Amino acid sequence: MRAAGILYIVPTPVGNLEDMTFRAVKVLKEADLILAEDTRTSAVLLQHFEIRGKLLSHHKFNEHQTVELIRDRLLAGERVALVSDAGTPGISDPGFLLARTCAAEGIEVQTLPGATACIPAIVSSGLPCDRFCFEGFLPLKKGRQTLLTQLAKESRTMIFYESPRRLVSTLEQFVLTFGPERPCSVAREISKVHEEHVRGSLAEVIAHFRAVEPKGEIVVVVGGLRDDGPRVHHNKYKDDPA
């Protein structure tokens, strides 16, 4: 009987393609099957690195239907690689259900180190990053206010993901929950040409994005209950390579 295969969870660049690791390229080239959140998006990445693996769609709307098929292929000895559109699968992207299923079946899961947006955002923020809590995307409706009320007493630095069109309204909710003077850093377009970090109090950061429409991928970092934070404004890195 053939030994079970391996599930590789493969981070992909959040912006700059040069952030792709040699090991990630090797794993994707050797995989029998590549699972992609969006096959069109991943096809661009694979073509860039001359990877010609077989793609299968695996996203939050079909993962419950495809997980058993993938499990069976892994148990048959195949090497399967999972990628998301950008960053590390499972971090606010599909991946958890498949990893849990493999763990329950005794199938080996190897997660490669690599790109994720939350770590550069907190390290660059100037806020404490030795201890933090990652909240990802907040609930849009049910449970949102309850969670924010709980986080009002959080002493660790907090990390959130948000869309540009909801950024200002979310920051306004943060003011009501955390107070206008709570330190904040908004990271935008990490590793891309127009990377920007806007830092200051929540009131200052809101004022900036009311005047300048936010665009691109957004990570919001908010200081914990007892953190005064840095009194600086923003940095742009327009000269960085694409």
CORBELVEN-V136417 format. One record per helix or strand. SS is the DSSP state (A for helix, B for strand). FROM is the first residue (numbers start at 1). TO is the last residue. If there is no record, write none. Layout:
SS,FROM,TO + SS,FROM,TO
This chain:
B,6,9 + B,12,12 + A,17,19 + A,22,30 + B,33,36 + A,39,48 + B,55,57 + A,63,75 + B,79,83 + B,87,87 + A,96,105 + B,108,111 + A,117,125 + B,132,137 + A,144,151 + B,157,162 + A,164,178 + B,183,188 + B,196,201 + A,202,211 + B,218,222 + B,234,236
